[in-house]
Amino acid sequence: MKTNRHSGFSLIELMIVVTIVGIIAAIAYPSYQGVVADSYRGTGQADLLAFAAAMERHHSGAFSYEGAGSGGSDTGEPTIFATHSPSSEPVSNKRYDLTIVASGANTYQLKATPVSGSTQASDGALFYFSDGRKGWDQNNNGSLESTEYCWSC
């Protein structure tokens, strides 16, 4: 007598594998999102440094940081650098708005504000000051606390 042996997976074995893959995906996806947010924050930081270099070039020609904003103003959108980050990509891909918060003859403050609706919306603003200080509003409360004067807090 010949017995028929079927080879393959049973439904229970297949459901166990699908469950294990689902658990692994549920653990890995938030970590992936964190890495993506960190990389966009790093791009925003690099753009702030390039923006600061543009401010220094403006200062070397005008002997003042004033007038670097749109329409010759001292604050707002810059005319000397891109108004968004990543500055190397189209405006439609922007994650941060770059602005001059304050500028004077010898000082300035630059800010990268996360764009609402983007993956960076709840990440907190990035700051760069003319004296080299850096800040990241990590708790996203709208102001820098003494522990937030760094980019890798």
C-alpha positions as CSV (number, residue, x, y, z in Angstrom):
1,M,0.0,0.0,0.0
2,K,1.3,3.4,-1.0
3,T,0.8,6.4,1.3
4,N,0.5,9.9,0.0
5,R,2.8,12.2,1.8
6,H,2.2,15.9,1.2
7,S,5.2,18.2,1.6
8,G,4.8,21.8,2.5
9,F,3.8,24.1,5.3
10,S,0.7,23.8,7.4
11,L,-1.5,26.8,8.0
12,I,-0.4,26.9,11.7
13,E,3.2,27.0,10.7
14,L,2.6,29.8,8.2
15,M,0.6,31.8,10.8
16,I,3.4,31.5,13.3
17,V,5.9,32.8,10.8
18,V,3.6,35.7,9.8
19,T,3.2,36.6,13.5
20,I,7.0,36.5,14.1
21,V,7.6,38.8,11.1
22,G,4.9,41.2,12.4
23,I,6.5,41.4,15.8
24,I,9.9,42.1,14.3
25,A,8.4,44.8,12.0
26,A,6.6,46.4,15.0
27,I,9.9,46.7,16.9
28,A,12.0,47.8,13.9
29,Y,9.8,50.4,12.4
30,P,10.0,53.0,15.2
31,S,13.8,52.6,15.3
32,Y,13.9,53.2,11.6
33,Q,11.7,56.4,12.0
34,G,14.1,57.6,14.7
35,V,17.1,57.1,12.4
36,V,15.3,59.0,9.6
37,A,14.5,61.9,11.9
38,D,18.1,62.0,13.1
39,S,19.4,62.1,9.5
40,Y,17.1,65.0,8.6
41,R,18.1,66.9,11.8
42,G,21.8,66.3,10.7
43,T,21.0,67.8,7.4
44,G,19.3,70.8,9.1
45,Q,22.4,71.3,11.2
46,A,24.7,71.2,8.2
47,D,22.5,73.7,6.4
48,L,22.6,76.0,9.4
49,L,26.4,75.9,9.4
50,A,26.4,76.7,5.6
51,F,24.0,79.5,6.4
52,A,26.4,80.8,9.0
53,A,29.2,80.7,6.5
54,A,26.9,82.8,4.1
55,M,26.4,85.3,7.0
56,E,30.1,85.6,7.4
57,R,30.6,86.2,3.7
58,H,27.9,88.9,3.9
59,H,29.7,90.4,6.9
60,S,33.0,90.5,5.1
61,G,31.4,92.6,2.3
62,A,29.1,94.8,4.3
63,F,31.1,95.0,7.6
64,S,27.8,94.1,9.3
65,Y,25.4,91.2,9.6
66,E,22.5,93.6,9.1
67,G,20.6,93.5,5.8
68,A,21.0,89.8,5.1
69,G,17.2,89.2,5.3
70,S,14.7,89.6,2.4
71,G,14.2,93.1,1.3
72,G,17.3,94.2,3.2
73,S,15.8,93.5,6.6
74,D,17.7,92.2,9.6
75,T,15.4,89.3,10.4
76,G,13.2,86.8,8.5
77,E,13.9,84.8,5.4
78,P,17.5,85.1,4.2
79,T,18.4,86.5,0.8
80,I,22.0,85.2,1.1
81,F,21.1,81.5,1.5
82,A,18.3,79.1,0.7
83,T,15.2,79.6,2.9
84,H,14.7,75.8,3.5
85,S,16.5,72.7,4.5
86,P,17.5,70.3,2.9
87,S,18.8,73.2,0.8
88,S,20.1,70.8,-1.9
89,E,16.6,69.5,-2.6
90,P,13.5,71.2,-4.1
91,V,11.3,73.3,-1.8
92,S,8.6,70.6,-1.9
93,N,10.9,68.3,0.1
94,K,11.7,70.8,2.8
95,R,11.8,69.7,6.5
96,Y,13.0,73.0,8.0
97,D,12.4,76.7,7.3
98,L,15.6,78.7,7.8
99,T,15.3,82.2,9.2
100,I,17.4,85.0,10.7
101,V,16.0,85.5,14.2
102,A,18.1,88.5,15.1
103,S,21.1,90.3,13.6
104,G,23.1,93.3,14.4
105,A,26.4,94.8,13.4
106,N,28.4,92.1,15.1
107,T,26.0,89.3,16.1
108,Y,23.3,87.1,14.6
109,Q,21.0,84.2,15.5
110,L,19.8,81.7,12.9
111,K,17.0,79.3,13.3
112,A,15.8,76.1,11.6
113,T,12.1,75.6,12.3
114,P,10.5,72.2,11.6
115,V,7.9,72.3,8.9
116,S,4.4,71.3,10.1
117,G,3.2,68.2,8.4
118,S,6.7,66.8,7.8
119,T,8.4,64.0,9.7
120,Q,10.3,66.7,11.6
121,A,7.2,68.6,12.8
122,S,7.6,67.5,16.5
123,D,11.4,67.5,16.6
124,G,12.1,71.0,17.9
125,A,13.9,74.0,16.4
126,L,17.6,74.2,15.8
127,F,19.6,77.3,16.5
128,Y,23.0,78.7,15.6
129,F,24.5,81.8,17.2
130,S,27.3,84.0,15.8
131,D,29.5,83.2,18.8
132,G,29.5,79.5,17.8
133,R,26.8,78.3,20.3
134,K,24.4,75.7,19.0
135,G,21.0,74.9,20.4
136,W,18.2,72.3,19.9
137,D,14.8,72.8,21.5
138,Q,14.7,69.0,22.2
139,N,11.5,69.2,24.3
140,N,9.9,71.4,21.7
141,N,8.5,73.9,24.2
142,G,9.5,77.0,22.2
143,S,12.5,78.1,24.2
144,L,16.1,76.9,24.8
145,E,16.8,75.7,28.3
146,S,20.3,75.6,29.8
147,T,20.7,71.9,28.9
148,E,19.6,72.4,25.3
149,Y,22.7,74.4,24.1
150,C,24.0,71.6,22.0
151,W,23.0,69.6,19.0
152,S,23.5,66.2,20.4
153,C,21.9,66.6,23.9
